[in-house]
Amino acid sequence: MLRSETLFGKRDANTPNQPQNTANHTNSMSSATSTLNSAPKSIVPASVAATPAPAANTAAASSTNEGGSKLIVGPNIKLKGVEITDCDTLVVEGRVEATMDSRVIQIAEKGAFKGSAEIDIAEIHGEFDGELTVREKLVIYATGKVSGKIRYGKVVIAEGGQLSGDVQVGTTAAAQSKLTVAKAS
């Protein structure tokens, strides 16, 4: 294990420019690096981190790990007044006030997004308030709350999930006018 004295400038008098045990230091750093790269929120042994993930991952999780760009707004972070572009996946664990055009948005249970978003897939565990256009699939989980002007291709709402406001099926103007005509008949 690394000694804190070697990390913060305190060195042993016998070796003024080197850590106490170079072999341990190198092994610990490579182990820590592989652990950080594979699982940022938990400590995983390097042997476990090197094994591939099981094939039983959900489709949404596997679709977001294909190697595109990903922006994570962590807990207690507030991002305000921005336009988010060229981001394949936005993960909101804090608070975001923005406009975005992306592929996937994932709002965690404590997360909140306010603004406008045009995306392919939305997974809402927290709160969304504003104008939301989901080209493919909107999933609202039991703790999710979506309000505002909402357009979607498909929707899944778990028991307890909330959807309110101007809600319409379809993401294009043609689909919206067909829905209006159908209601008038």
C-alpha positions as CSV (number, residue, x, y, z in Angstrom):
1,M,0.0,0.0,0.0
2,L,1.2,3.6,-0.6
3,R,2.4,5.5,2.4
4,S,1.0,9.0,2.7
5,E,4.4,10.4,3.6
6,T,5.7,9.6,0.1
7,L,2.7,11.1,-1.6
8,F,2.8,14.5,0.0
9,G,6.4,15.4,-0.1
10,K,7.7,13.8,3.1
11,R,10.5,11.4,2.3
12,D,12.6,9.0,4.3
13,A,16.1,10.4,5.0
14,N,17.8,7.3,3.5
15,T,16.3,7.8,0.0
16,P,15.8,11.5,-0.6
17,N,14.2,11.2,-4.1
18,Q,12.5,7.8,-4.1
19,P,9.5,6.3,-2.3
20,Q,10.2,3.6,0.3
21,N,9.3,0.6,-1.8
22,T,9.3,1.2,-5.6
23,A,7.8,-2.2,-6.5
24,N,4.8,-1.8,-4.2
25,H,4.3,1.8,-5.4
26,T,4.2,0.7,-9.0
27,N,1.9,-2.2,-8.4
28,S,-0.4,-0.2,-6.3
29,M,-0.6,2.6,-8.8
30,S,-1.4,0.2,-11.7
31,S,-4.0,-1.5,-9.6
32,A,-5.5,1.8,-8.6
33,T,-5.5,3.0,-12.2
34,S,-7.3,-0.1,-13.5
35,T,-9.8,0.1,-10.6
36,L,-10.5,3.8,-11.3
37,N,-10.9,3.1,-15.0
38,S,-13.3,0.2,-14.6
39,A,-15.5,1.3,-11.7
40,P,-15.3,4.9,-10.5
41,K,-17.7,4.6,-7.6
42,S,-16.4,1.4,-6.0
43,I,-13.2,-0.3,-5.3
44,V,-12.8,-3.4,-7.4
45,P,-9.8,-5.7,-7.4
46,A,-7.8,-5.5,-10.6
47,S,-8.5,-9.2,-11.4
48,V,-12.3,-8.5,-11.2
49,A,-12.0,-5.2,-13.1
50,A,-10.3,-6.9,-16.1
51,T,-13.2,-9.4,-16.6
52,P,-15.8,-8.4,-19.1
53,A,-19.3,-7.4,-18.0
54,P,-22.0,-10.0,-18.1
55,A,-24.2,-10.2,-21.2
56,A,-27.3,-9.6,-19.1
57,N,-26.9,-5.8,-19.2
58,T,-30.0,-3.8,-20.2
59,A,-30.3,-2.5,-23.7
60,A,-30.1,1.1,-22.5
61,A,-27.0,0.5,-20.5
62,S,-25.2,-1.3,-23.3
63,S,-26.3,1.4,-25.8
64,T,-24.7,4.1,-23.8
65,N,-21.4,2.3,-23.4
66,E,-20.7,2.0,-27.1
67,G,-17.9,4.5,-26.9
68,G,-19.6,7.8,-27.6
69,S,-19.1,11.0,-25.6
70,K,-20.6,11.1,-22.2
71,L,-21.1,14.1,-19.8
72,I,-21.8,13.3,-16.2
73,V,-23.1,16.1,-14.0
74,G,-22.5,14.7,-10.5
75,P,-24.4,15.2,-7.3
76,N,-24.4,18.7,-5.8
77,I,-23.2,20.1,-9.2
78,K,-25.3,22.9,-10.8
79,L,-24.8,23.5,-14.5
80,K,-26.8,26.6,-15.7
81,G,-27.3,28.5,-18.9
82,V,-25.5,26.3,-21.3
83,E,-26.2,24.6,-24.7
84,I,-25.0,21.0,-24.7
85,T,-24.0,19.8,-28.1
86,D,-22.0,16.8,-29.5
87,C,-22.7,14.8,-26.4
88,D,-24.0,11.3,-26.9
89,T,-25.1,10.7,-23.3
90,L,-25.9,13.2,-20.6
91,V,-26.1,11.7,-17.1
92,V,-27.7,14.2,-14.6
93,E,-27.1,13.5,-10.9
94,G,-27.2,17.2,-9.9
95,R,-29.1,20.1,-11.5
96,V,-28.9,21.2,-15.1
97,E,-30.5,24.2,-16.8
98,A,-29.7,24.0,-20.4
99,T,-30.8,23.3,-24.0
100,M,-29.5,20.1,-25.6
101,D,-29.7,17.9,-28.7
102,S,-28.3,14.5,-27.9
103,R,-28.8,10.8,-28.2
104,V,-29.5,9.8,-24.6
105,I,-30.4,11.6,-21.4
106,Q,-30.4,9.8,-18.0
107,I,-31.7,11.7,-15.0
108,A,-30.9,10.1,-11.7
109,E,-33.3,10.0,-8.8
110,K,-31.8,13.1,-7.2
111,G,-31.1,14.8,-10.6
112,A,-33.1,17.5,-12.2
113,F,-33.1,19.0,-15.7
114,K,-34.8,22.3,-16.6
115,G,-34.9,23.5,-20.2
116,S,-35.3,22.0,-23.6
117,A,-34.0,18.7,-25.0
118,E,-34.3,16.9,-28.2
119,I,-33.1,13.3,-27.8
120,D,-33.5,9.7,-28.9
121,I,-33.9,8.0,-25.5
122,A,-34.8,9.5,-22.2
123,E,-34.6,7.6,-18.9
124,I,-36.0,9.6,-16.1
125,H,-35.6,8.7,-12.4
126,G,-35.6,12.3,-11.2
127,E,-37.2,15.5,-12.6
128,F,-37.5,17.0,-16.0
129,D,-39.2,20.4,-16.5
130,G,-39.4,22.1,-19.9
131,E,-39.7,21.1,-23.5
132,L,-38.8,17.5,-24.2
133,T,-38.8,15.8,-27.6
134,V,-37.9,12.1,-27.5
135,R,-37.5,10.7,-30.9
136,E,-37.6,7.1,-29.9
137,K,-38.4,6.1,-26.3
138,L,-39.3,8.0,-23.1
139,V,-39.0,5.9,-19.9
140,I,-40.3,7.4,-16.6
141,Y,-39.4,5.3,-13.6
142,A,-41.4,5.2,-10.3
143,T,-39.5,8.2,-8.9
144,G,-39.6,10.2,-12.1
145,K,-41.5,13.4,-12.8
146,V,-41.8,14.9,-16.3
147,S,-43.6,18.1,-16.9
148,G,-43.9,20.7,-19.6
149,K,-44.3,20.3,-23.4
150,I,-43.6,16.7,-24.0
151,R,-43.4,14.9,-27.4
152,Y,-42.4,11.2,-27.7
153,G,-42.3,8.3,-30.1
154,K,-42.9,5.6,-27.4
155,V,-43.5,5.9,-23.7
156,V,-43.1,3.6,-20.7
157,I,-44.3,4.9,-17.3
158,A,-43.7,2.8,-14.2
159,E,-46.2,2.8,-11.4
160,G,-45.6,6.0,-9.5
161,G,-44.0,7.8,-12.4
162,Q,-45.6,11.2,-13.3
163,L,-46.2,12.9,-16.7
164,S,-48.0,16.2,-16.9
165,G,-48.3,19.2,-19.2
166,D,-48.8,19.4,-23.0
167,V,-48.2,15.8,-23.8
168,Q,-48.5,14.4,-27.4
169,V,-47.4,11.3,-29.3
170,G,-45.1,11.9,-32.2
171,T,-42.1,14.0,-32.6
172,T,-42.7,15.7,-36.0
173,A,-45.2,18.4,-36.9
174,A,-47.0,15.9,-39.3
175,A,-47.5,13.4,-36.5
176,Q,-48.8,16.1,-34.2
177,S,-51.3,17.4,-36.8
178,K,-52.5,13.8,-37.4
179,L,-53.2,13.4,-33.7
180,T,-55.1,16.7,-33.6
181,V,-57.2,15.7,-36.6
182,A,-57.9,12.3,-35.1
183,K,-59.2,14.0,-31.9
184,A,-61.4,16.4,-33.8
185,S,-63.3,13.6,-35.6
